[in-house]
Amino acid sequence: SQLENKEAPLGERTLNLIRLLKRNRIDPTPLCDLIDVKDEAWRDTIEAILGNVREALVIPPDKAREAVRLYRIEGRKHRGAHIVNTTKTDEWLHRCDKGSFAELIETDNEHARAFINLRLGNIICVETEADLLKHKRAATADLMLTTGGTTTMMNEPSLTILGRSNREKQLAKLQ
C-alpha cells in the first residue's frame, strides 16, 4: 500500500519514529527518498551494503540533537531505526574515493550526500576477484563484498527502495 501511494516501503520501526518526531515538530525525510542509483547494474549491491540504513532519517542539523534526545527517551519502541547525524555534514561532504560506490549515487541534498560519502565513499566498485582482494573495502555488481579482512556474498535485497523513480518497478514486481 505504501508503494501504491508512491511512498517508500518503510519498516514499522522507522514509521513509528517518524510519527514521534513529527508529533514534536521535527520533519524527517527517509534517506531512500533523497537519493537514487545512477547505474541499475549496481543497485542490488548498493542496497545490500546499506541494508536497513536505506531508511535512515535525515533531519535538519538544528533539530538533530532534539531528535536523538527523543529517540533515546522512547528508543525501545523504535529500536533499529536510524537518524543521520547531519551535524557532521561539512566533515563528510567531500569524503569520497575515486571509483567508490558513493559516485554511483545522485542526490540534491547535501546531508544525504555527506552521509552516502561516509557510508559508501571508501568501498570501491570492482569486477574481478583479484580486485576484490586488492582493496581494503570493495564490492562487485554480483554482491561480493570485501571488508574487515574478509570476503562474503551478500544476500540480494528482497525489495529495493532507493529512489522515488524505483517505486513503480517495485510495485509491479510485488503485484
N, C-alpha and C positions, 0 to 999 in steps of 0.2 A: 504493500500500500504506500510505503514511503516513496518507492520508485515511481509508482503511478502518479503521485503528487509532485513529481520532479524534485524530490528531496533525497538527500544521501541516506542510504540504509544504515543508520547508526544503531549501535547496540543500546540496550536499555540503560546501562550504567551511564553512558555518555548523555543520553536523552535526559535522565534524571538530574545529572549535573548541570546541563543547560537550563533546565527548569529552575533549579536552585539559584543559579547565577542571575537569570532573568528576574526572578522574584526580588532580587537585591539590586536591581538596576544595572546589571553588568550584561553587556550584549556580546556573547561569544560566537565565533564562527568556526565551524569544523575545518580542519586543515584540508580535508578532501574537497571542500567547496572552493578553496583558494588556489589550488594547484592543478596542473594537468600534465600528462605524459606526452612528450613530443613525438616519441617513436614507439608505436604499438608493439614492436618486436621485443621491447624491454619491459613492457607493462607488468607482466606477471612477476618478474624478478624484483622490480621496484616495490610492488605491492607486498610481496612476500617479505622483503627486507624490513619494510616499515611496519608490517603487522598491524596490531591494534592502534599504533601511533598514528595511523591514517586518520583516525577520528579525533586526534588531539585538538583541543580548543584554543584558538587564537583570540587573545583578549588585548585590548589597548593597554600599553605599558603602565599608564597611570591607574589602571584598575587591577593590575596583575597581583599586587600584594593582597588586596582585599579578596580577590577570587581564590587565592591559595589559602587565605585565612578561613574563608567559608568552607572550602573543600576539607580543610583539616578538621574543622569542627564536626562536619557531617560526613566525613570520608567513608565510614563503614557502609553507608548506603550507596556509595558511588565507586567503591574500590575497583581499581583497574582503569578508570578513566584518566585522561591526561590533560594538563594545562601547559601550553607552551610558555616558556619563560621569555616573554617579549621584552623584558628589561635588558636582555643581552643582545638585542638585535644589532647594535652598532659593532659589537665584538665579533659576531658570527657572520655578518653580511658579506664579507669578502673572503671567507674561508672556503676555498674550493679548488681541488687539484684538477689539473688538465686531464680530461678523459674520464672524469668521475661521473657517477650516476646523477649528481646534482645538476650537471649540464643537460640532462635529459628531461628536466622539469621546467615548466614555464609557469610564471605567476607574475601578477602585477602588485602583489602585496609584499612589502619589504620584510615584514615579520615572518611570513611563510617562507620567503626566500632565505632569510638568515637561518631559520630552523632546518630547512632542507639542506643548506650548505653544511650545517653541523652534522646532521644525520647521514647524509649521502656523499658529502664533498670529499671524503677520503676513501671511498670504495670505487675502484677502477673497473670500468667496463672492459672485459676481455673475451676472447674467443676460444682460446686453447687451454689445455691442461697445463702446459708449460708456463703460460702467462698467469694462470691461477696461482701456481706455486712460486712465481717470481715476486709477487706483490704481497705486502702485509695484509691488505684487505682488497679483495677483488671478487667479481661475480660474472657469470655468463648469462646469456639470454635464456638458457635452458635450466636455470635455477640452481646452478652450482655456486657455492659461496665459500670463499676462504677468508677467515677472520679469526683472531685469537689463537693462531697457530694450528688450526685445523681446517679441513675442507669438508663441506657437507652438501647434501642435496636437499634443498628446501622444499617444503610442501607447496604445491600450486594453490594459490588462493581460490577458495570456492566462489567468491564473489569479489569482483574488482570495484572499487568505489571512488578512485581518484578522478576528479574532473567532472564537471556538470555534463559535458558532452558525452561521457561514457554511460550515462544513466539509461538512455534508450536501448543501448546494446544489452545492458544487464537485465532490463525489464523483459526484453524479447527472449533472452536466454532462460530466465526463470519461468516465463509463460510456456 
